């Protein structure tokens, strides 16, 4: 019995190595993934943002996606303002290109798996009475546009799934923009099988 186990061991190890190698070499091309993002900011301005997104890998390195976002936005009353709270909502479309993939294979330390560049177009619907300077009319809502560019890294937490950190810059930043520059995001990338 012991001799049979010893003789079978190299085959078992070899089979495990081949299976692991196939998993590493498997492409993300044609795979869908979810990016549920939640952003929480508390202070003089409090923001609670929920942004579910879905994306598709056109190639192993390049993906495109879309999503919706909802914000609860609140300014704390101060000496200069009465404070307010409002709801913002909108949609976004983005593209992401992994410049470096599987970095853990050649880096001497395990810092990240993928390094990517990110471009995004976003539209937000906001209340005029809080955001539409200089007139600040009391009626209605309006749309504003943001164009983001930036980079980030992803750290694998499974075969394909990962968490990511992204740093973005709004190229269209103006008085109607709901965020300042730069924008930091932390998200999870959850792949479908």
ABEGO torsion letter per residue (X at the ends): XAAAAAAAAAAAAAAAAAAAAAAAABBABGBBBBBBBBBBBBEABBBBBBBBBBBBBABAABBBBBBBBBBBBBBBBBAABAEBBBBBBBBBBBBBBBABBGAAAABABBABABBBBBBBBBBBBBBAAAABOAAGBABEBBBBBBBBBEBBBBBBAEAABBBBBBBBBBAABBAABABBOBBBBBBBBBBBX
